[in-house]
């Protein structure tokens, strides 16, 4: 069966990664339409697919350089770009200055997430990845941003400038020396 051949770019592990990408793309669209709870649900589905694709790749010997790169592209879309769009569309509008600051902070988050994924891929390509992540993985970063949205919408953290500061901290943690065990 071609679904279990590592050389097939459409093997079962990569198909699950493509499902992650599909969830991220649809969530992006839903964010632009103001459907934040449905977009959140799709982001969580993307997370499930992200865990599942790795487990399938290891279980069936489907781990390939193509799959590693594909997984990082999926992570970039679903756990870096989508959460940034999510927060921008959900939190903008208090004032022009707060919207600009939020936008700049989220661009920095995207740059930080991309840098983290590229560094991870380079370490993976050279067999330097240990049994832990160095820095906060992008799916965890996305969860932290989602928690910030929950805190803001429930007026627990009601200042957009404080939210922006917390986003900067998460962006910093993506490329920090913090050790996070692999799940």
C-alpha contacts under 8 A as a table, 3 or more apart, distances in Angstrom:
res1	aa1	res2	aa2	distance
1	X	4	X	5.92
1	X	5	X	7.14
2	X	5	X	5.14
2	X	8	X	6.45
2	X	11	X	6.50
3	X	8	X	7.13
3	X	10	X	6.68
3	X	11	X	4.06
3	X	12	X	5.04
4	X	8	X	7.90
4	X	11	X	5.60
4	X	12	X	6.31
4	X	60	X	6.77
4	X	62	X	7.03
5	X	8	X	5.53
5	X	11	X	6.21
5	X	62	X	6.76
6	X	9	X	7.44
6	X	11	X	6.71
6	X	61	X	6.99
6	X	62	X	4.49
6	X	63	X	6.85
6	X	64	X	6.66
7	X	11	X	7.96
7	X	64	X	7.92
8	X	11	X	5.32
9	X	14	X	6.59
9	X	66	X	7.42
9	X	67	X	7.73
10	X	13	X	7.91
10	X	14	X	5.65
10	X	15	X	5.69
11	X	14	X	5.40
11	X	15	X	6.10
11	X	62	X	7.60
12	X	15	X	5.06
12	X	16	X	6.36
12	X	53	X	7.94
12	X	56	X	7.35
13	X	16	X	5.26
13	X	17	X	6.43
13	X	52	X	7.78
13	X	53	X	4.66
13	X	54	X	7.04
13	X	56	X	5.40
13	X	57	X	5.32
13	X	62	X	6.88
13	X	67	X	7.88
14	X	17	X	4.80
14	X	18	X	6.13
14	X	53	X	6.79
14	X	67	X	6.25
14	X	70	X	7.57
15	X	18	X	4.93
15	X	19	X	6.31
16	X	19	X	4.92
16	X	20	X	6.43
16	X	49	X	5.83
16	X	50	X	7.67
16	X	52	X	7.19
16	X	53	X	5.45
17	X	20	X	4.95
17	X	21	X	6.42
17	X	49	X	6.41
17	X	50	X	6.47
17	X	53	X	5.87
17	X	70	X	7.24
17	X	71	X	6.18
17	X	74	X	6.69
18	X	21	X	4.94
18	X	22	X	6.16
18	X	74	X	7.51
19	X	22	X	4.93
19	X	23	X	6.20
19	X	46	X	7.29
19	X	49	X	6.81
20	X	23	X	5.19
20	X	24	X	6.32
20	X	45	X	7.32
20	X	46	X	4.34
20	X	47	X	7.29
20	X	49	X	5.41
20	X	50	X	6.41
20	X	74	X	6.36
20	X	78	X	7.14
21	X	24	X	5.05
21	X	25	X	6.18
21	X	46	X	7.27
21	X	74	X	5.16
21	X	77	X	6.86
21	X	78	X	6.56
22	X	25	X	5.14
22	X	26	X	6.15
23	X	26	X	5.29
23	X	27	X	5.95
23	X	42	X	5.40
23	X	43	X	6.56
23	X	45	X	6.92
23	X	46	X	5.60
23	X	78	X	7.43
24	X	27	X	5.05
24	X	28	X	6.15
24	X	42	X	7.03
24	X	43	X	6.35
24	X	46	X	6.60
24	X	74	X	7.89
24	X	77	X	6.11
24	X	78	X	4.43
24	X	82	X	6.40
25	X	28	X	5.11
25	X	29	X	6.49
25	X	77	X	7.59
25	X	78	X	7.59
25	X	82	X	7.92
26	X	29	X	5.12
26	X	30	X	6.22
26	X	39	X	7.58
26	X	42	X	7.69
27	X	30	X	4.98
27	X	31	X	6.10
27	X	38	X	7.48
27	X	39	X	4.35
27	X	40	X	7.37
27	X	42	X	5.91
27	X	43	X	6.71
27	X	82	X	7.10
28	X	31	X	5.17
28	X	32	X	6.54
28	X	39	X	7.22
28	X	82	X	5.66
28	X	85	X	7.09
28	X	86	X	7.41
29	X	32	X	5.28
29	X	33	X	6.58
30	X	33	X	5.00
30	X	34	X	6.30
30	X	35	X	5.16
30	X	36	X	6.91
30	X	38	X	7.25
30	X	39	X	5.70
31	X	34	X	5.03
31	X	35	X	5.52
31	X	36	X	5.60
31	X	39	X	6.16
31	X	85	X	7.23
31	X	86	X	5.74
31	X	89	X	6.80
31	X	90	X	7.93
32	X	35	X	7.65
32	X	89	X	6.88
34	X	89	X	7.53
34	X	90	X	7.53
35	X	38	X	5.71
35	X	39	X	6.21
36	X	39	X	4.98
36	X	40	X	6.01
36	X	86	X	7.28
36	X	90	X	7.42
37	X	40	X	4.93
37	X	41	X	6.29
38	X	41	X	5.03
38	X	42	X	6.34
39	X	42	X	5.09
39	X	43	X	6.17
40	X	43	X	4.98
40	X	44	X	6.32
40	X	146	X	7.91
41	X	44	X	5.15
41	X	45	X	6.32
42	X	45	X	4.85
42	X	46	X	6.15
43	X	46	X	4.94
43	X	47	X	6.34
43	X	78	X	6.63
43	X	79	X	7.77
44	X	47	X	4.93
44	X	48	X	6.38
45	X	48	X	5.00
45	X	49	X	6.26
46	X	49	X	5.04
46	X	50	X	6.08
46	X	78	X	6.66
47	X	50	X	4.91
47	X	51	X	6.38
47	X	139	X	6.82
48	X	51	X	5.28
48	X	52	X	6.12
49	X	52	X	4.90
49	X	53	X	5.93
50	X	53	X	5.48
50	X	54	X	6.74
50	X	71	X	7.59
50	X	75	X	7.75
51	X	54	X	5.64
51	X	55	X	6.48
52	X	55	X	5.10
52	X	56	X	6.10
53	X	56	X	5.15
53	X	57	X	6.05
54	X	57	X	5.06
54	X	58	X	6.19
55	X	58	X	5.29
55	X	59	X	5.96
56	X	59	X	5.02
56	X	60	X	5.96
56	X	62	X	7.44
57	X	60	X	5.56
57	X	61	X	5.60
57	X	62	X	4.34
57	X	63	X	5.01
58	X	61	X	5.22
58	X	62	X	6.43
58	X	63	X	6.33
59	X	62	X	7.80
62	X	67	X	7.94
63	X	67	X	6.14
63	X	68	X	7.10
64	X	67	X	5.08
64	X	68	X	6.22
65	X	68	X	5.07
65	X	69	X	6.24
65	X	125	X	7.69
66	X	69	X	5.26
66	X	70	X	6.02
67	X	70	X	4.93
67	X	71	X	5.95
68	X	71	X	5.21
68	X	72	X	6.44
68	X	121	X	7.33
69	X	72	X	5.18
69	X	73	X	6.31
69	X	121	X	7.17
70	X	73	X	5.10
70	X	74	X	6.19
71	X	74	X	5.03
71	X	75	X	6.10
72	X	75	X	4.87
72	X	76	X	6.03
72	X	117	X	6.21
72	X	121	X	7.56
73	X	76	X	5.02
73	X	77	X	6.32
74	X	77	X	5.22
74	X	78	X	5.96
74	X	79	X	7.95
75	X	78	X	5.23
75	X	79	X	5.19
75	X	80	X	6.86
75	X	138	X	6.82
75	X	139	X	7.13
76	X	79	X	5.67
76	X	80	X	4.94
76	X	81	X	6.19
76	X	113	X	7.07
76	X	114	X	6.55
76	X	117	X	7.41
76	X	138	X	7.71
77	X	80	X	5.83
77	X	81	X	5.03
77	X	82	X	5.97
78	X	81	X	6.39
78	X	82	X	5.29
78	X	83	X	7.29
79	X	82	X	6.13
79	X	83	X	6.06
79	X	138	X	5.64
79	X	139	X	5.25
79	X	141	X	7.30
79	X	142	X	5.13
80	X	83	X	5.71
80	X	84	X	6.29
80	X	109	X	7.49
80	X	110	X	5.72
80	X	113	X	5.86
80	X	114	X	7.63
80	X	138	X	6.53
80	X	141	X	7.89
80	X	142	X	6.63
81	X	84	X	5.20
81	X	85	X	6.20
81	X	110	X	6.15
82	X	85	X	5.15
82	X	86	X	5.93
83	X	86	X	4.76
83	X	87	X	6.11
83	X	142	X	5.90
83	X	145	X	6.79
83	X	146	X	7.29
84	X	87	X	5.32
84	X	88	X	6.12
84	X	106	X	5.57
84	X	107	X	7.70
84	X	109	X	7.32
84	X	110	X	7.00
85	X	88	X	5.07
85	X	89	X	6.03
86	X	89	X	5.46
86	X	90	X	5.94
87	X	90	X	5.00
87	X	91	X	5.70
87	X	92	X	7.88
87	X	145	X	7.58
87	X	149	X	6.81
88	X	91	X	5.49
88	X	92	X	5.59
88	X	99	X	7.89
88	X	102	X	6.81
88	X	103	X	6.54
88	X	106	X	7.42
89	X	92	X	5.82
90	X	149	X	7.84
91	X	94	X	7.81
91	X	149	X	7.97
91	X	160	X	7.50
92	X	95	X	7.76
92	X	98	X	7.34
92	X	99	X	5.04
92	X	102	X	7.32
93	X	96	X	6.87
93	X	98	X	7.58
93	X	99	X	6.02
94	X	98	X	6.46
94	X	99	X	7.04
95	X	98	X	5.29
95	X	99	X	6.12
96	X	99	X	5.08
96	X	100	X	6.15
97	X	100	X	5.14
97	X	101	X	6.15
98	X	101	X	5.06
98	X	102	X	5.95
98	X	160	X	6.79
98	X	161	X	6.97
99	X	102	X	5.08
99	X	103	X	6.03
100	X	103	X	5.00
100	X	104	X	6.16
101	X	104	X	5.16
101	X	105	X	6.09
101	X	161	X	7.92
101	X	164	X	7.46
102	X	105	X	5.12
102	X	106	X	6.09
102	X	160	X	7.68
102	X	161	X	7.78
102	X	164	X	5.83
103	X	106	X	5.15
103	X	107	X	6.17
104	X	107	X	5.09
104	X	108	X	6.29
105	X	108	X	5.05
105	X	109	X	6.26
105	X	164	X	6.33
105	X	167	X	7.06
105	X	168	X	6.43
106	X	109	X	4.75
106	X	110	X	6.22
106	X	167	X	7.44
107	X	110	X	5.08
107	X	111	X	6.25
108	X	111	X	5.03
108	X	112	X	6.02
108	X	168	X	7.67
108	X	171	X	7.24
109	X	112	X	5.01
109	X	113	X	6.04
109	X	167	X	7.21
109	X	168	X	6.88
109	X	170	X	7.84
109	X	171	X	4.93
110	X	113	X	5.04
110	X	114	X	6.10
111	X	114	X	5.14
111	X	115	X	6.11
112	X	115	X	5.10
112	X	116	X	6.13
112	X	171	X	5.72
112	X	172	X	7.29
112	X	174	X	6.68
112	X	175	X	6.96
113	X	116	X	5.04
113	X	117	X	6.26
113	X	138	X	6.42
113	X	171	X	7.07
113	X	174	X	6.49
114	X	117	X	5.18
114	X	118	X	6.17
115	X	118	X	5.23
115	X	119	X	6.09
115	X	175	X	7.69
116	X	119	X	5.22
116	X	120	X	6.08
116	X	137	X	7.97
116	X	138	X	7.86
116	X	174	X	6.23
116	X	175	X	5.72
117	X	120	X	4.97
117	X	121	X	6.14
117	X	138	X	7.80
118	X	121	X	5.11
118	X	122	X	6.22
119	X	122	X	5.14
119	X	123	X	6.21
120	X	123	X	5.12
120	X	124	X	6.07
120	X	129	X	7.67
121	X	124	X	4.89
121	X	125	X	5.99
122	X	125	X	5.06
122	X	126	X	6.37
123	X	126	X	5.24
123	X	127	X	6.09
123	X	128	X	4.80
123	X	129	X	5.70
124	X	127	X	5.04
124	X	128	X	5.88
124	X	129	X	5.52
125	X	128	X	7.69
129	X	132	X	7.57
129	X	133	X	7.63
130	X	133	X	7.19
131	X	181	X	6.50
131	X	182	X	6.05
132	X	179	X	6.23
132	X	180	X	5.38
132	X	181	X	4.10
132	X	182	X	4.94
133	X	136	X	6.97
133	X	137	X	6.75
133	X	179	X	5.70
133	X	180	X	4.95
133	X	181	X	6.02
133	X	182	X	6.36
134	X	175	X	7.54
134	X	176	X	6.90
134	X	177	X	5.44
134	X	178	X	5.64
134	X	179	X	4.84
134	X	180	X	6.39
135	X	173	X	5.72
135	X	174	X	4.89
135	X	175	X	5.03
135	X	176	X	4.63
135	X	177	X	5.33
135	X	178	X	4.83
135	X	179	X	6.05
135	X	180	X	6.87
136	X	140	X	6.41
136	X	141	X	6.37
136	X	173	X	5.58
136	X	174	X	4.45
136	X	175	X	7.04
136	X	176	X	7.35
136	X	178	X	6.93
136	X	179	X	7.72
136	X	180	X	6.66
137	X	140	X	5.43
137	X	141	X	6.28
137	X	174	X	6.30
137	X	180	X	7.98
138	X	141	X	4.76
138	X	142	X	6.13
138	X	174	X	6.88
139	X	142	X	5.05
139	X	143	X	6.36
140	X	143	X	4.96
140	X	144	X	6.22
141	X	144	X	5.06
141	X	145	X	6.31
141	X	170	X	6.34
141	X	171	X	7.72
141	X	174	X	7.02
142	X	145	X	5.08
142	X	146	X	6.15
143	X	146	X	4.96
143	X	147	X	6.18
144	X	147	X	5.03
144	X	148	X	6.31
144	X	170	X	7.35
145	X	148	X	4.96
145	X	149	X	6.38
145	X	167	X	6.90
145	X	170	X	7.87
146	X	149	X	5.06
146	X	150	X	6.38
147	X	150	X	4.98
147	X	151	X	6.13
148	X	151	X	5.00
148	X	152	X	6.07
148	X	157	X	7.82
148	X	163	X	6.83
148	X	166	X	7.95
149	X	152	X	5.05
149	X	153	X	6.03
150	X	153	X	5.22
150	X	154	X	6.11
151	X	154	X	5.28
151	X	155	X	6.17
151	X	156	X	4.98
151	X	157	X	5.45
151	X	158	X	7.75
152	X	155	X	5.00
152	X	156	X	5.92
152	X	157	X	4.92
152	X	158	X	5.26
152	X	159	X	7.78
152	X	163	X	7.64
153	X	156	X	7.73
153	X	158	X	7.74
154	X	157	X	7.72
155	X	158	X	4.73
157	X	162	X	7.25
157	X	163	X	7.03
158	X	162	X	7.86
158	X	163	X	7.90
159	X	162	X	5.28
159	X	163	X	6.43
160	X	163	X	4.93
160	X	164	X	6.08
161	X	164	X	4.93
161	X	165	X	6.23
162	X	165	X	5.00
162	X	166	X	6.22
163	X	166	X	5.05
163	X	167	X	6.18
164	X	167	X	5.04
164	X	168	X	6.31
165	X	168	X	5.07
165	X	169	X	6.39
166	X	169	X	4.98
166	X	170	X	6.35
167	X	170	X	5.08
167	X	171	X	6.14
168	X	171	X	4.93
168	X	172	X	6.12
169	X	172	X	5.02
169	X	173	X	6.19
170	X	173	X	4.98
170	X	174	X	6.38
171	X	174	X	5.32
171	X	175	X	7.37
172	X	175	X	5.79
172	X	176	X	6.20
173	X	176	X	4.74
173	X	177	X	7.84
173	X	178	X	7.17
